[in-house]
Amino acid sequence: MADRFSEWIWEDEARAERLTREYNDRFNSYVLRSYDGVKPALPGLADGWKPREHQNSAVTRILNEPAVLLAHEVGAGKTAEMVMGAMELRRTGLAKKPAIVVPNHMLEQFTREFLECYPNANILAAGTKDLEKDKRRRFVARAATGDWDCIILTQKAFEKIDMTADAQRAYMEEELQQLRDQMERAKEHGEDSRAFKQLEKQLMRAEERLKAKLDAKRDEGNIYWEHTGIDYLMVDEAHMYKNLRTPSRIEGAGIAGSTRASDLHMKLHYLRSKSESGRAVTLATGTPIANSVTEAYTMMRYLRPDLLEEAGIEDFDTWAATFGNVVTDVEMNPDGNGFRMKARFSKFQNVPELLRMYRISADVKTAADLNLPTPTVRRDANGKRGETIVTPADDAQLEYIQELGVRAEAVRAKRPWEWVNDPVRGIKGMPRAQYEELYGEVPDPPEDPADRGGGPEDRCRRRPDRRHLERDQGPRLPHVQGRSDAAPDAGRHADRVHGPGHAEGQAVQEEGRRGGRG
């Protein structure tokens, strides 16, 4: 049908001319700026520190664009680019109080490198422990009243500072309205009932999540993000925020969303509405698009939602119909024991127009563009770079891979309760908090056992025995908490599992000592 539609468009000359003009006005009317060769002043930069040409261009782009994506190869110097960009935004008055969000383990290193670039900078750095209980109020007071050149926050610290309930409600209502508009368009276009019901379920889940979030206990000190005075954000390792909620009727393309990504998107929405200069955010990552074409749309939502709205492609399905194709191909099963046909949104179309819109904000530099010095790589017997060493899998690893296949099938069949770690049901797998961070809320199993896909026999089969639990306490599973130097004995490993299932783990340990691993 899609092929016939593309033929039908050109059959009428007047229609073809009208649609061509409309398409060019929407997607083909952008002229990209070039910042190559521009050298910012950079007063206060440490003596002897000379930025590379691409770093000068990146700083100039940060000063002149409302949002920037530094999609530079690893080792290109994105840290220095953000530091110089933040200091220049502050010096020129385009931002009064910029902040940089870094991975939790990078706070000390990033702060040190910041001061290496600007020894006289007045910066405030905060980790997770600096925002616990009463310390949060003290930090926000210091951030709001101090004359800081830049504030550096870890990801966890950034998430700990909530926005006011009114701001959260306004953001979520706008997101819900977009989903309602998408449902109306689906109804007008005569979408099949299955796709429409899918959107209805997504809307209901989003509304329930909004109610639960607003009903949650707030900070007793009434300390919120708006009080910090931060008016510009820079986010290092921005690929960690790709899991932004994206409703879609396309199989495999929709994203349930994570709290981390929604929190960033909400704060950027607020900063855009309050920014006097129009500048709001710089994202930095070496992998802006790694696993799915949906990530390109997510980055554009973070950076320039105004461009998506102007082009009429603010919802994902409309964007996908313009720039992508659904491709059906053969792929291997998760457990590696066979193949299956799978339809995925994995092919771009209208690529020049997509890249032009994407490159308005994105500064893309590959290893070939930068020609950075790299160490020599060993060559194999055929003269190719690198050497592949194949290690055969043992029986335990093969068994675990098969178990991952079962778990993946449970998620694909929309029965995640069969393997998510839940002390009530006694099933050990991925921790519930980790699952919700990646995929959203875990749906409850149906009340009627028949709706779960089986009767009493299936329920018995799904109930893990002690040997299964003992095996899950082993060092192969990533969800077990304990020391990194844990011994590879399941019994000794079990006594370090804390939480509601601790007593059960001890029982497993005792049985393991009596009867071995079974």
C-alpha positions as CSV (number, residue, x, y, z in Angstrom):
1,M,0.0,0.0,0.0
2,A,2.9,2.4,0.8
3,D,4.4,1.7,-2.6
4,R,1.1,2.4,-4.4
5,F,0.6,5.6,-2.3
6,S,4.0,6.9,-3.5
7,E,3.0,6.3,-7.1
8,W,-0.4,7.9,-6.6
9,I,1.2,11.2,-5.4
10,W,2.9,11.8,-8.7
11,E,0.0,10.9,-10.9
12,D,-1.6,14.3,-10.6
13,E,0.7,17.2,-11.6
14,A,-1.0,19.8,-9.5
15,R,-1.1,17.6,-6.4
16,A,2.6,16.7,-6.9
17,E,3.6,20.4,-7.1
18,R,1.6,21.4,-4.1
19,L,3.0,18.6,-1.9
20,T,6.5,19.2,-3.1
21,R,6.2,22.9,-2.1
22,E,4.8,21.9,1.3
23,Y,7.6,19.4,1.9
24,N,10.3,21.8,1.0
25,D,8.9,24.6,3.1
26,R,8.8,22.3,6.1
27,F,12.0,20.2,5.8
28,N,14.2,21.7,3.1
29,S,14.4,25.4,4.1
30,Y,17.2,25.2,6.7
31,V,20.7,26.6,6.1
32,L,23.3,25.3,8.5
33,R,25.8,27.6,10.1
34,S,29.5,26.9,10.1
35,Y,31.6,27.7,13.1
36,D,34.8,26.4,11.7
37,G,37.8,28.7,12.1
38,V,36.2,30.9,14.8
39,K,38.3,31.5,17.9
40,P,36.5,32.7,21.0
41,A,38.4,35.0,23.4
42,L,38.4,32.6,26.4
43,P,39.8,35.0,29.1
44,G,40.9,33.3,32.3
45,L,41.9,30.1,30.5
46,A,45.1,28.6,32.1
47,D,48.4,29.7,30.5
48,G,49.8,27.1,28.1
49,W,46.4,25.5,27.5
50,K,45.6,25.8,23.8
51,P,42.3,24.4,22.5
52,R,42.1,22.4,19.3
53,E,40.2,23.9,16.4
54,H,37.2,21.7,16.8
55,Q,37.0,22.7,20.5
56,N,37.0,26.4,19.5
57,S,34.2,25.7,17.1
58,A,32.2,23.8,19.7
59,V,32.5,26.7,22.2
60,T,31.3,29.2,19.5
61,R,28.4,26.9,18.7
62,I,27.4,26.8,22.4
63,L,27.4,30.6,22.5
64,N,25.2,31.0,19.4
65,E,22.7,28.2,19.5
66,P,19.8,27.7,21.9
67,A,20.7,24.0,22.3
68,V,23.8,22.0,21.3
69,L,24.7,18.3,21.0
70,L,28.5,17.6,21.2
71,A,28.5,14.3,19.4
72,H,32.3,14.0,19.5
73,E,34.4,10.9,19.4
74,V,35.8,9.6,22.7
75,G,39.0,11.4,23.5
76,A,38.0,14.6,21.6
77,G,38.0,16.7,24.7
78,K,34.3,17.2,25.4
79,T,35.0,17.9,29.1
80,A,37.1,21.0,28.2
81,E,34.5,22.1,25.6
82,M,31.8,22.1,28.3
83,V,34.0,23.9,30.8
84,M,35.0,26.6,28.3
85,G,31.4,26.9,27.1
86,A,30.1,27.3,30.6
87,M,32.6,30.0,31.5
88,E,31.9,31.9,28.2
89,L,28.2,31.7,28.8
90,R,28.7,33.2,32.2
91,R,31.2,35.9,31.0
92,T,28.9,37.0,28.2
93,G,25.8,37.1,30.3
94,L,24.0,34.5,28.2
95,A,23.7,32.4,31.4
96,K,23.8,33.7,34.9
97,K,24.3,30.3,36.7
98,P,25.2,27.4,34.4
99,A,25.3,23.9,35.8
100,I,27.0,20.7,34.6
101,V,25.6,17.2,35.3
102,V,28.2,14.4,35.3
103,P,28.1,10.7,36.0
104,N,28.2,9.8,39.7
105,H,31.8,8.5,39.7
106,M,33.1,11.5,37.7
107,L,32.5,14.4,40.2
108,E,36.0,14.6,41.6
109,Q,37.7,14.1,38.2
110,F,35.5,16.6,36.4
111,T,36.0,19.2,39.2
112,R,39.8,18.8,39.0
113,E,39.9,19.1,35.3
114,F,37.6,22.2,35.5
115,L,40.1,23.9,37.8
116,E,43.0,22.9,35.5
117,C,41.4,24.8,32.7
118,Y,40.3,27.8,34.8
119,P,42.3,27.9,38.1
120,N,40.5,31.0,39.3
121,A,36.9,29.8,38.7
122,N,34.5,29.9,41.5
123,I,32.6,26.6,41.3
124,L,30.3,24.6,43.6
125,A,30.4,20.8,43.3
126,A,27.8,18.5,44.9
127,G,27.5,14.7,45.0
128,T,24.7,12.5,46.3
129,K,25.6,12.7,49.9
130,D,25.6,16.5,49.7
131,L,21.9,16.4,49.1
132,E,20.7,14.1,51.8
133,K,18.1,15.3,54.2
134,D,19.1,18.7,55.8
135,K,22.1,19.0,53.5
136,R,19.8,19.5,50.5
137,R,18.4,22.8,52.0
138,R,21.9,24.0,52.7
139,F,23.1,23.2,49.2
140,V,20.2,25.0,47.5
141,A,20.7,28.0,49.7
142,R,24.4,28.1,48.7
143,A,23.6,27.6,45.0
144,A,20.9,30.4,45.1
145,T,22.9,33.0,47.0
146,G,26.5,32.4,45.8
147,D,28.1,34.1,42.9
148,W,29.2,30.8,41.2
149,D,30.8,30.6,37.8
150,C,29.4,27.0,37.5
151,I,27.7,24.4,39.6
152,I,28.7,20.7,39.1
153,L,26.2,18.0,40.1
154,T,26.3,14.2,39.9
155,Q,23.3,12.5,38.1
156,K,21.9,11.3,41.4
157,A,22.2,14.7,43.0
158,F,20.5,16.3,40.0
159,E,17.6,13.9,40.3
160,K,17.3,14.5,44.1
161,I,16.2,18.2,43.5
162,D,12.6,18.0,42.5
163,M,10.5,20.6,40.8
164,T,7.4,22.1,42.4
165,A,4.2,20.1,42.2
166,D,2.6,22.8,40.0
167,A,5.5,22.6,37.5
168,Q,5.4,18.8,37.5
169,R,1.6,18.9,36.9
170,A,1.9,21.4,34.1
171,Y,4.6,19.4,32.4
172,M,2.7,16.1,32.7
173,E,-0.5,17.6,31.5
174,E,1.2,18.9,28.4
175,E,2.7,15.4,27.8
176,L,-0.7,13.8,28.3
177,Q,-2.4,16.3,25.9
178,Q,0.1,15.4,23.2
179,L,-0.8,11.7,23.7
180,R,-4.5,12.6,23.5
181,D,-3.9,14.5,20.3
182,Q,-2.1,11.5,18.9
183,M,-5.1,9.3,19.8
184,E,-7.4,11.8,18.0
185,R,-5.3,11.6,14.9
186,A,-5.3,7.8,15.0
187,K,-9.1,7.9,15.3
188,E,-9.4,10.3,12.4
189,H,-7.1,8.2,10.2
190,G,-9.1,5.1,10.9
191,E,-6.4,3.2,12.8
192,D,-7.2,-0.4,13.7
193,S,-8.7,-1.0,17.1
194,R,-5.6,-2.8,18.3
195,A,-3.3,0.2,17.8
196,F,-5.9,2.5,19.3
197,K,-6.3,0.4,22.4
198,Q,-2.5,0.4,22.8
199,L,-2.5,4.2,22.9
200,E,-5.4,4.2,25.4
201,K,-3.4,1.9,27.7
202,Q,-0.4,4.2,27.4
203,L,-2.5,7.2,28.3
204,M,-4.0,5.4,31.4
205,R,-0.5,4.4,32.6
206,A,0.8,7.9,32.1
207,E,-2.2,9.4,34.1
208,E,-1.7,6.9,36.9
209,R,2.0,7.7,37.1
210,L,1.3,11.4,37.2
211,K,-1.2,10.9,40.1
212,A,1.3,8.7,42.0
213,K,4.1,11.2,41.6
214,L,2.1,14.2,42.7
215,D,0.7,12.2,45.7
216,A,4.2,11.2,46.8
217,K,5.7,12.7,49.9
218,R,7.5,16.0,49.1
219,D,10.6,17.4,50.6
220,E,9.7,18.6,54.0
221,G,12.0,21.7,53.6
222,N,10.1,22.7,50.4
223,I,13.4,22.9,48.5
224,Y,12.9,22.7,44.7
225,W,14.8,23.1,41.5
226,E,13.4,26.5,40.8
227,H,15.0,27.9,43.9
228,T,18.6,27.1,42.8
229,G,18.8,29.9,40.2
230,I,20.3,27.5,37.6
231,D,19.4,28.8,34.1
232,Y,21.5,26.6,31.8
233,L,22.3,22.9,31.8
234,M,25.2,20.9,30.4
235,V,24.8,17.1,30.6
236,D,27.9,14.8,30.2
237,E,27.3,11.3,28.9
238,A,23.9,12.3,27.7
239,H,23.3,8.8,26.2
240,M,22.3,7.7,29.7
241,Y,19.1,9.8,29.2
242,K,17.9,8.2,26.0
243,N,15.1,6.3,27.7
244,L,12.6,9.1,27.4
245,R,9.0,8.1,27.3
246,T,7.9,7.8,23.7
247,P,4.4,6.5,23.0
248,S,4.1,4.8,19.6
249,R,1.9,2.3,17.7
250,I,5.0,0.9,15.8
251,E,6.1,-2.4,17.2
252,G,9.4,-2.2,19.1
253,A,9.6,1.6,18.7
254,G,7.7,2.8,21.8
255,I,9.6,3.5,25.0
256,A,7.9,3.3,28.4
257,G,10.4,5.8,29.8
258,S,12.5,6.2,32.9
259,T,12.3,8.6,35.8
260,R,15.8,9.9,35.0
261,A,15.0,10.8,31.4
262,S,11.6,12.4,32.3
263,D,13.2,14.4,35.1
264,L,15.8,15.9,32.6
265,H,13.1,16.6,30.0
266,M,10.9,18.3,32.5
267,K,13.7,20.6,33.8
268,L,14.7,21.5,30.2
269,H,11.1,22.4,29.5
270,Y,11.2,24.7,32.5
271,L,14.5,26.3,31.5
272,R,13.3,27.1,28.0
273,S,10.2,28.8,29.3
274,K,12.3,31.0,31.7
275,S,15.4,31.6,29.6
276,E,16.0,35.3,28.7
277,S,18.7,34.5,26.1
278,G,17.0,31.5,24.6
279,R,19.9,29.3,25.6
280,A,19.0,26.2,27.5
281,V,21.2,23.0,27.2
282,T,24.3,21.4,25.9
283,L,24.4,17.6,25.7
284,A,27.7,15.7,25.3
285,T,28.1,12.1,24.3
286,G,30.2,9.9,22.0
287,T,27.2,7.7,21.1
288,P,24.2,9.9,20.3
289,I,22.6,7.1,18.3
290,A,23.6,3.6,19.3
291,N,20.8,1.0,19.3
292,S,17.7,2.5,17.7
293,V,16.6,5.2,15.3
294,T,14.2,6.3,18.0
295,E,17.2,7.8,19.8
296,A,17.5,10.4,17.0
297,Y,14.0,11.5,17.7
298,T,14.7,11.6,21.5
299,M,17.7,13.8,21.0
300,M,15.7,16.2,18.9
301,R,13.0,16.4,21.6
302,Y,15.7,17.3,24.2
303,L,17.4,19.8,21.9
304,R,14.9,21.5,19.6
305,P,11.3,20.6,20.2
306,D,10.4,23.9,18.6
307,L,11.7,22.6,15.2
308,L,9.6,19.4,15.5
309,E,6.5,21.4,16.3
310,E,7.1,23.8,13.4
311,A,7.4,20.9,11.0
312,G,4.3,19.2,12.4
313,I,6.2,16.1,13.5
314,E,6.2,16.5,17.3
315,D,4.8,13.0,18.0
316,F,7.0,10.0,17.2
317,D,4.7,8.2,14.7
318,T,4.5,11.3,12.5
319,W,8.2,11.7,12.7
320,A,8.7,8.0,11.8
321,A,6.4,8.2,8.8
322,T,8.5,11.1,7.5
323,F,12.0,9.8,8.1
324,G,11.8,6.1,8.6
325,N,10.6,2.7,7.3
326,V,9.6,-0.5,9.1
327,V,11.7,-3.3,7.9
328,T,10.9,-7.0,8.4
329,D,14.0,-9.2,8.7
330,V,15.2,-12.5,10.1
331,E,17.0,-12.3,13.5
332,M,18.3,-14.8,16.0
333,N,16.3,-15.7,19.1
334,P,17.6,-14.2,22.4
335,D,18.8,-17.6,23.6
336,G,20.6,-18.2,20.3
337,N,18.6,-21.4,19.5
338,G,16.9,-20.5,16.3
339,F,15.7,-17.6,14.2
340,R,12.5,-15.6,13.8
341,M,10.9,-12.9,11.6
342,K,10.9,-9.5,13.3
343,A,9.5,-6.2,12.1
344,R,11.6,-3.3,13.3
345,F,11.7,0.4,12.6
346,S,15.3,0.4,11.4
347,K,15.7,2.2,8.1
348,F,15.9,5.9,7.4
349,Q,14.4,7.7,4.4
350,N,14.6,11.4,3.4
351,V,18.0,11.3,5.1
352,P,19.3,14.7,3.8
353,E,16.4,16.6,5.3
354,L,16.6,14.7,8.6
355,L,20.4,15.3,8.8
356,R,19.9,19.0,8.1
357,M,17.4,19.4,10.9
358,Y,19.5,17.2,13.2
359,R,22.7,19.1,12.5
360,I,21.2,22.5,13.4
361,S,22.1,21.6,17.0
362,A,24.4,18.6,16.6
363,D,28.1,19.1,16.2
364,V,29.3,15.7,15.0
365,K,33.0,14.8,14.9
366,T,34.1,11.3,14.1
367,A,37.6,9.8,14.6
368,A,38.3,10.4,10.9
369,D,37.3,14.0,11.2
370,L,39.6,14.7,14.2
371,N,42.5,12.5,13.3
372,L,43.3,12.1,17.0
373,P,46.5,10.2,18.0
374,T,45.6,6.6,18.9
375,P,47.8,3.7,20.1
376,T,49.0,1.1,17.7
377,V,46.6,-1.9,17.4
378,R,48.0,-5.5,17.0
379,R,47.1,-7.1,13.7
380,D,46.0,-10.7,13.3
381,A,47.4,-13.4,10.9
382,N,45.4,-11.9,8.0
383,G,46.8,-8.5,8.5
384,K,43.6,-7.0,9.9
385,R,43.5,-4.7,12.9
386,G,42.7,-6.4,16.1
387,E,42.8,-10.0,17.2
388,T,39.7,-12.1,18.0
389,I,40.1,-14.7,20.7
390,V,37.2,-17.1,21.0
391,T,36.6,-18.7,24.4
392,P,34.1,-21.6,24.5
393,A,31.1,-21.1,26.8
394,D,30.8,-23.6,29.7
395,D,27.6,-25.4,30.7
396,A,26.7,-22.8,33.3
397,Q,26.9,-20.0,30.9
398,L,24.8,-21.8,28.3
399,E,22.2,-22.5,30.9
400,Y,22.1,-18.9,31.9
401,I,21.8,-17.7,28.3
402,Q,18.8,-20.0,27.9
403,E,17.2,-18.5,31.0
404,L,17.7,-15.1,29.5
405,G,15.8,-16.2,26.5
406,V,12.9,-17.3,28.7
407,R,12.9,-13.9,30.5
408,A,13.0,-12.0,27.2
409,E,10.1,-14.1,25.9
410,A,8.1,-13.2,29.1
411,V,8.7,-9.5,28.5
412,R,7.8,-9.8,24.8
413,A,4.6,-11.6,25.8
414,K,3.8,-8.8,28.3
415,R,4.2,-11.1,31.3
416,P,7.2,-9.4,33.1
417,W,5.8,-10.4,36.5
418,E,7.1,-14.0,35.8
419,W,10.7,-13.0,36.3
420,V,11.0,-9.5,37.9
421,N,12.3,-9.8,41.5
422,D,9.3,-9.7,43.7
423,P,9.5,-10.9,47.3
424,V,5.7,-11.5,47.4
425,R,5.8,-14.0,44.5
426,G,9.3,-15.2,45.3
427,I,10.7,-15.0,41.8
428,K,14.3,-13.9,41.5
429,G,15.4,-12.0,38.5
430,M,16.0,-8.3,37.6
431,P,15.4,-6.1,40.6
432,R,12.0,-4.3,40.4
433,A,13.6,-0.8,40.7
434,Q,16.0,-1.6,37.9
435,Y,13.2,-2.9,35.7
436,E,11.1,0.2,36.3
437,E,14.1,2.5,35.5
438,L,14.5,0.8,32.1
439,Y,11.0,-0.1,31.1
440,G,8.6,1.7,33.3
441,E,6.2,0.2,35.9
442,V,5.8,-3.5,36.2
443,P,2.2,-4.5,35.3
444,D,0.4,-6.7,37.9
445,P,-0.5,-10.2,36.7
446,P,-4.2,-10.8,35.9
447,E,-6.4,-11.9,38.7
448,D,-7.7,-14.8,36.7
449,P,-5.1,-17.6,36.3
450,A,-6.5,-18.4,32.9
451,D,-5.5,-15.0,31.7
452,R,-1.9,-15.7,32.5
453,G,-1.7,-18.2,29.8
454,G,-2.1,-21.4,31.8
455,G,-3.8,-23.2,34.6
456,P,-2.5,-24.8,37.8
457,E,0.2,-26.7,36.0
458,D,1.7,-23.5,34.6
459,R,1.5,-21.9,38.0
460,C,3.4,-24.8,39.6
461,R,5.9,-24.7,36.7
462,R,6.6,-21.0,37.2
463,R,7.1,-21.4,41.0
464,P,10.9,-21.7,41.4
465,D,12.2,-24.5,43.6
466,R,15.0,-24.0,46.0
467,R,17.6,-25.2,43.6
468,H,16.5,-22.5,41.1
469,L,16.7,-19.8,43.8
470,E,20.1,-21.1,44.8
471,R,21.3,-20.9,41.3
472,D,19.9,-17.3,41.0
473,Q,22.0,-16.3,44.0
474,G,25.2,-17.3,42.2
475,P,27.7,-14.8,40.9
476,R,26.6,-15.0,37.3
477,L,23.5,-12.9,38.0
478,P,24.0,-9.1,38.1
479,H,21.2,-8.3,40.6
480,V,22.9,-9.8,43.7
481,Q,24.3,-7.1,46.0
482,G,27.5,-7.7,47.8
483,R,31.2,-7.2,47.7
484,S,32.9,-7.2,44.3
485,D,35.3,-9.9,45.6
486,A,32.6,-12.3,46.4
487,A,33.6,-16.0,46.3
488,P,32.0,-18.1,43.5
489,D,30.1,-20.2,46.0
490,A,26.3,-19.8,45.9
491,G,25.8,-20.5,49.6
492,R,28.4,-17.9,50.8
493,H,27.0,-15.5,48.2
494,A,23.5,-15.9,49.5
495,D,24.2,-14.7,53.0
496,R,25.0,-11.2,51.6
497,V,21.7,-10.7,49.9
498,H,19.7,-8.2,51.9
499,G,16.1,-7.2,51.7
500,P,12.7,-9.0,52.1
501,G,14.2,-12.3,50.7
502,H,17.1,-12.5,53.1
503,A,15.7,-15.3,55.3
504,E,14.9,-17.3,52.2
505,G,18.4,-16.8,51.0
506,Q,19.7,-18.2,54.3
507,A,17.5,-21.2,54.0
508,V,18.9,-21.8,50.5
509,Q,22.4,-21.4,51.9
510,E,21.8,-24.1,54.6
511,E,20.4,-26.5,52.0
512,G,23.3,-25.8,49.7
513,R,25.7,-26.8,52.4
514,R,23.9,-30.0,53.1
515,G,23.2,-31.2,49.6
516,G,25.6,-29.2,47.3
517,R,24.3,-27.4,44.3
518,G,21.9,-30.1,43.1
